[in-house]
Amino acid sequence: MKLSNELEIVEAIFNDEWMMNVIRQAATLELPDWWICAGFIRTKVWDELHGFSEKTILPDVDVIYFDSGNLDEHIEKLYEKELIKLDSTIPWSVKNQARMHTLNKVEPYISSIDGMSKFPETATAIGITFDDKGELHLCAPHGVRDLLAMKISPTPYFEGSQIYFDRVKQKNWSATWPLVKVE
């Protein structure tokens, strides 16, 4: 499938039974301001653009949410356990964006989208959720141009950052997706 815009990304996810099942499972937690983000979507897009017939295995499925009323990291682990009960084959990772700013040593985030906008790479700063009517919503704070161009570049918050450079080296995305270009 040729993906060229946000609508086509949403359609590709909607037509992927496994991805929709993962999204439905995450929704059962009824977390405030929740999204599945990062590699969950990036991997789907790059697999499609590379014409892969089999899914690339994900190291984790990132579920983020925003709850400034409970910053206890322990609760995130309880949410992960709930998701593991639903499907233990999925490597769940649940993070409250209301506390994640402390890792990056920046001002507190005001929402999950704000936290997502401060992910290291533009192609990774993307999330999907659905509303009460079951309609999918895609969020790409830095747009989808880099994602669709298979280009790794830093978000404004990580320009020139050693964290960005270390991540790019460690992730080695072009080993899996040879058309990926690193800026």
C-alpha positions in Angstrom: 0.0 0.0 0.0 1.3 3.5 -0.8 0.8 5.8 2.1 0.9 9.5 1.4 -1.1 11.3 4.1 -2.6 11.1 7.6 -5.9 9.7 6.3 -4.2 6.8 4.6 -2.2 6.0 7.7 -5.4 5.9 9.7 -7.0 3.7 7.1 -4.1 1.3 7.1 -4.4 1.0 10.9 -8.1 0.6 10.7 -7.7 -2.3 8.2 -5.1 -4.0 10.3 -7.0 -6.4 12.6 -4.1 -6.9 15.0 -3.6 -3.2 15.5 -7.3 -2.5 16.0 -7.3 -5.3 18.6 -4.4 -3.7 20.4 -6.1 -0.3 20.4 -9.3 -1.9 21.7 -7.4 -3.6 24.5 -5.7 -0.3 25.5 -9.1 1.4 25.6 -10.4 -1.0 28.2 -8.2 0.8 30.8 -10.3 3.9 30.2 -7.2 6.1 30.9 -7.5 9.9 30.6 -6.0 11.4 27.4 -4.6 8.0 26.2 -2.8 7.2 23.0 -0.8 4.4 21.5 2.2 5.9 20.0 5.7 5.8 18.6 6.9 2.5 17.1 3.4 1.1 17.0 2.5 3.5 14.2 6.0 4.1 12.8 6.6 0.4 12.3 3.3 -0.1 10.5 4.0 2.8 8.1 7.6 1.8 7.3 6.6 -1.9 6.9 3.9 -0.7 4.4 6.2 1.6 2.5 8.8 -1.2 2.3 6.2 -3.6 1.0 6.9 -6.1 3.8 4.5 -9.0 3.9 5.1 -9.7 7.5 5.0 -7.3 10.5 8.2 -6.2 12.0 8.2 -7.4 15.7 7.8 -4.5 18.1 10.1 -4.3 21.2 7.1 -2.6 23.0 3.7 -1.1 22.5 3.7 2.3 24.0 0.5 3.4 25.7 0.6 6.9 27.1 -1.9 8.9 29.1 -2.1 12.0 31.2 -3.1 12.0 34.8 -1.6 14.8 36.9 -3.6 13.5 39.9 -1.6 10.3 40.3 2.1 10.5 39.5 3.0 7.2 41.1 5.0 5.1 38.6 3.7 2.0 40.4 0.2 2.6 38.9 1.7 2.3 35.4 3.0 -1.2 36.2 -0.5 -2.1 37.4 -2.0 -0.9 34.1 0.6 -3.0 32.2 -0.4 -6.0 34.3 -4.1 -5.5 33.3 -3.1 -5.3 29.7 -0.9 -8.4 30.0 -4.0 -10.3 31.3 -5.8 -9.4 28.1 -2.9 -10.3 25.8 0.4 -11.6 27.2 1.9 -11.7 23.7 2.1 -7.9 23.5 5.1 -6.2 25.1 3.0 -3.4 26.8 4.6 -0.2 28.1 2.4 2.3 29.9 3.6 5.7 30.8 1.9 8.7 32.5 3.0 11.8 30.6 2.3 13.9 33.6 5.5 12.6 35.2 7.7 11.9 32.1 9.0 15.5 31.9 11.3 14.6 34.8 13.3 12.1 32.6 14.0 14.9 30.1 14.5 17.5 32.7 12.1 20.0 31.1 9.0 21.8 32.2 6.0 19.7 33.1 3.9 18.6 30.1 0.3 19.7 30.0 -1.2 16.8 28.1 -0.3 13.6 26.3 0.0 15.4 23.1 2.4 17.9 24.7 4.5 14.9 25.9 4.4 13.3 22.5 5.6 16.5 20.9 8.7 16.2 22.9 9.6 12.6 21.8 13.2 12.5 20.3 12.3 11.9 16.6 9.7 13.5 14.4 8.8 10.1 12.9 8.2 8.7 16.4 6.2 11.6 17.7 2.9 10.1 16.5 -0.1 8.6 18.3 -3.5 7.1 17.7 -6.5 6.7 19.9 -10.3 6.4 19.4 -13.2 8.3 20.8 -16.5 7.1 22.3 -17.9 6.4 18.9 -15.0 4.2 18.0 -13.5 6.7 15.5 -9.7 6.7 15.2 -7.8 9.9 15.7 -4.2 10.4 14.7 -2.0 12.9 16.3 1.3 14.0 14.8 2.6 17.1 16.5 5.4 17.5 14.0 3.3 16.3 11.0 3.8 13.0 9.1 6.1 14.3 6.3 9.3 12.7 7.9 7.5 9.5 8.8 6.2 9.1 5.2 9.6 10.1 3.8 11.2 7.5 6.0 13.5 10.2 7.4 14.8 10.3 11.0 15.3 13.8 12.3 15.1 15.3 15.8 12.2 17.1 17.1 13.0 20.7 18.1 13.5 19.6 21.7 16.3 17.2 20.7 18.1 19.1 18.0 21.9 18.6 18.6 21.1 16.4 21.6 23.4 13.5 22.4 20.3 11.6 23.5 19.0 11.8 19.9 22.3 10.7 18.4 22.7 7.8 20.9 19.1 6.7 20.2 19.6 6.7 16.4 22.7 4.6 16.8 21.2 2.2 19.3 17.9 1.8 17.3 19.7 1.3 14.0 16.4 1.5 12.1 18.0 1.3 8.6 19.0 -2.3 9.4 15.4 -3.3 9.4 14.1 -0.7 6.9 16.9 0.0 4.4 15.1 3.0 2.8 15.2 4.9 6.1 17.4 7.9 6.1 19.0 9.4 9.2 19.5 13.2 9.4 
